[in-house]
């Protein structure tokens, strides 16, 4: 590959960012952001001119899977899910307060780290094709996640004809004549089960409830069995998940914007977690906790990881500026000591 100057890479980064803004899908937007971020890493790690190649961008990793799993990109499952997921996919994963996800990533069809590796590989392809003057790069390389649940299978009850039940004459007989499959939200519940199903849908835990129902039957259940389970046996299960939902509503997460930095964006690699009860803001750079600010006490804390890289320092400085920390105090970032784990604490 040809050697590029810093200005040429910045122009390449700008072109990719502009295309990313026009991208329609969440996945495509995230891959464009990843491509810009990879180019940012290149400019930080080497001196110009840059011989832009996949080996250089991998920065010592053997492939994109190792790059993702070894912590070179986002490291928390919750942040990976949020970066690449649509709202419905986020509901599938379910974010937790500690930056994780509710769903077991080992049984979800594809681990989030592998999903990130796939996105980063596509980000490199995007860079490569831009360099080669190709404009037909397609983001339609498969869906982000194929839904692992195949729906709720049940035997449908149907009343038909005249016959007998338990040796007695009757005007009808019960015959399970077919199997049907549907998402739990579409299950034709009746009576009290309908109320329980509505509660499940309101909480957004249809997938979890579907898995639970499947685990309760060794064979394909009838619609009546599923209805009875919903109606009479899932009160405690629903309440348990309602309490979890309430606990997790005590925080919010947003992407740190580049309001004071020369860069237009941080490409989703800097995020702020806000505790809605205390107001404390925690900054994560590449998924690592690097700084914290309490707006009530005006206490700012820089953790040793705050000086991990030049880009992380930029994230912290932006975070400090947005919270009114004087520029004269920015030296706190380098005052932390990695060897002792000592934090830099500032009151202003």
N, C-alpha and C positions, 0 to 999 in steps of 0.2 A: 504494500500500500504506500501511497505517496506521503511524504512528510508534510505536516500542516503546522502553520503558525497558530498562536493563541487566538488571534483575530479570526482566522479561518474556522477554527473549532467553535468559537462563539457565534459566528454566522450560521454554522451548521446547526448549532443548538437552537438558535432563534427560529430557523426554518422548521425544525421538528416541533418546537413548542407551538408555533402558529398552526401547524397541521393538527396538533393535539387538541387545540381549542375547537377545531371544527369536527373532531371525531364524535360520532353519535353514541357509541356504547361506552359504558363505564370501563370495560376491559381495554378498549382501544385508547381511551384517555390515559389510563394508568400506564400502559406500555410506552406511550409517548413521553410521559413524565419520567419513567425509568430511563429512557434513552437519554434525555437531557441530564439526568442525574449521573449517569455513567460517564458522560462527556465532562461533567464537572469534576468527577474524580480523576479523570485523566489529566486535566489541567493542574490539579493540586499535587498529583504524585510525581510528575516528571517535568523536566525543563523542555522548553520548545527548541527546535521543532519537534512535533510529536509524530511518530510513525504509528498511526492509528491502525491497530490490528486487534483481533479478538484476544490474542494472548496478552496484549498490553491492558485491555479493558478488564480481563479476568483477574489481573493483579495477583498472579501467583497461584490461583485456583486452577485445577485441572479441567473443570467444566462448570457449567452454570449451576448444577445441583450442588457441587461442593461450595461454590461461591455463596449460594443461599444458605445451606446448612451450617457453614462455618462462621456465620455471623457477619458477613461482609455487607449485607443489606438489612432489611427489617428483621428483628429477632422475636418479636412478640406476635403470637397467633392472632390476637385481636386486631393489631395494627395492620397485619397482612390482609386479614379478611376485610377490614374497612377500606383499605387501599384499592382492592380489586373487585369488591362485591357491589352488586346492585342492592337496593333496599330489601328485596325479597330474598336474595342470597344471604344478606346479613342476618335476616330473621332465621334462616336455616342454621347459621353458625351460632348466633346468640352471643353477644359480647358480655364479658364479666368485668367487674370493677378492677381486678388486678391485671387487666390487659390481655386476658386469655379469651377463650371461647367455651361455651357450654358443651358443644358437641364434641365427641371423641374424634380427634383428628386422624386417629389410626384406623377408624372404621368408616370414615366419611367418603370413601372412594378414592380420594387423592389428598395427601397431606398438604397443609397450607404452605409448608416450606417448598414442596415440589411444585405447587401452583406458582409460587413466586419465582422459582427457577425457570419455569416455562415462560413466564412473562419477561424475565430478564433476557432469556435467549431470543425471544421475539424482538426485544428492544435492540439487541445487537444487530439482528437482521435488518431492522429499520435503519440503523446508522449505516450499516454496510451498503444497503441499497441506495441511500441518499448519496453516499460517497461515489457510487458507481453510476449515478445519474438515472437510476430507475425510479419511476414514480407510480408503478402499479402495485406497490407492496400492499398486500391484503391482510387485514386483521381478522378475516373470517377463517381462522385456523382451528375452529372448534369452539364450543361453548366453554365458558369458565368452569362450570361444574355440571356434570350430569346428575340429576337428582337421583340419589341412591335408593330412596324409598320408591318401590314400584306400585305404591297405592295399597289400599286396604282391601283384601280379598275376602269375600263372604258368600255363603250360600243363600240365595234369595228365596224367601218364603212366598209361596203362591197358593191361594185357595182355589180349588177348581173342582168342577163336577159334583156328582153325588157318589157317596161311598159310605165307608164306616170308619169310626175311630174307636179303638180299644174294644172292638167287638160290638159296639153299639151302632145303631142306625143313625146316620147323620146326613144333613143336606150338603155337606162339603167334606173334603179331605185336605190335609196339609201335604204338599208335595214340594220338596226342594228340587226344582227342575233345572236350575242353572247356577253357575258361579258368576259373580260380578266383581269388578274391581273399580274402586274410585278413591280419590283423595278423601281423607277423613272429613274435611270441610264440606264435602258433597254427600256425605252419608245421609240417607233418608231417615234420620232419627225421629222418634215420636214421643209424645207425653213428656215426662220429666227429663228424659235423655236429651231432648232438644235444647232445654235450658242449659244443661251441662256442656253440650257441644258449643253453644254460643259463648259460654264463658271461656272455653278453650280457645276459640277463634279470637276473642277479644284480647286474650293474653298473648296471642301469637305463638302458641306452643303446639300447633297441630302435628308437626313432625314428631315431637317427643311423645305426644299422646298416642299417635299411630304406632310408634315403636312399642310403647307400653302395652297397648291392646294386643298386638301380635304376640308379645311375650307371654300373655296369659292363656293362650290356647295352643295345644299341641297339634290340632288338626284345624282345617278351615272352619271357622265358626259360622253359625247362622246369623242372619241379620237380627234376630230376636236376642241371641246371646250377646252380641255387641251392644245392642240397645240397653239390655239389662245391666251390663257392666258399666256403661256410661251413667245410667240412671241411679243405680244403687251402690256402686263400689268405687267411684272415683272422686268422691268429695274430698277426702284427705289428700289425695294426689294433687288435685287442682289447687287446694289451699296451700300446699307446700310450694308449688311453683308460683303462686301469687305472692307469697312472702319473699321468694327469691327475686321476683320482679321488682318488688318495692325496695329491697336492699340495693338493687343495681340502678335505681333511678336517682340515687344520691350523687351521681357524678355525670359530667358531660365531657366529650372529647371533641376538639376542633383542630384544624390544621393551622399552624402558625403562618400568617401571611408575611410577605416581604414588604413592609411599609417603609422601612428606613434603609434597606439594603439596596445595592446597585443591581442585584438580580431581581428579576420579575417575580420569581416564585422559588420556593424551596422544594418543589416537586414531591410534596407529601412526606418528606423525610424528617420534618420537625412537627411535632404535635403537642398540644397542651391538654392536660387532664385537669378539669376543674371540679373540686369537691363542692357540691351544691350546698352542703350544710355549713362548711367553714369558710368557703370562698378561696381556699388555698389552691394555687395554680402550680402544676408540676409540668416541667418541660421535658419531653423525650426527643432525643436526637438519634435517628436510626434505631429507634426502639429502646434506647438506653436512657435511663433517668439521669439528667445532667444538671438540672437546676430547679429551684422551687421558690415561689414568692407568695407571701401572705399579705394581701392588701390591707388587712385590718391593723396589723402590727408593723407594716412596712419592713418586714424582715425578708431579706433575699439570701438564698443559700445556693452556692455553686459547689457541686460535687466534683470529686477528682476527675471523673469522666468528662467534665466540661472542656478540658483541653485535649481531648482525644485526637482531634484533627482540626484543620483550619476551617472546614465547613461547620463542624460542631461549634466552634468558637463563634462563627457568624450567627448561628442559630441562637446561642446564648446572648450575644450582644443585642440582637433584634428583640429578644424576649425582655431584656433589661430596659431597652429604650421604650418599648411599648408600655412598660410598667413604671416609667418615670425615674428609673435609676440614673443618676448623673453619669455622664460619660467619663468623668474623672475617676470613677470607681471601677472601671472595666478591668483594672489590673487584678481584681479578685479572681478572675478566671484562671490566671496563671499562678496565683498564690496558693492554690490547693496542692496538697502533697500526695502524689500517687503512692508513695512507699508506706505511709501511715494511714491512708484513707481519710485524712483530715479534710473537712469541708471548709470552704471559705464562707463566712457568715457576715452579712452587712446589714446594719440598721441605718435607715436614712429618713 
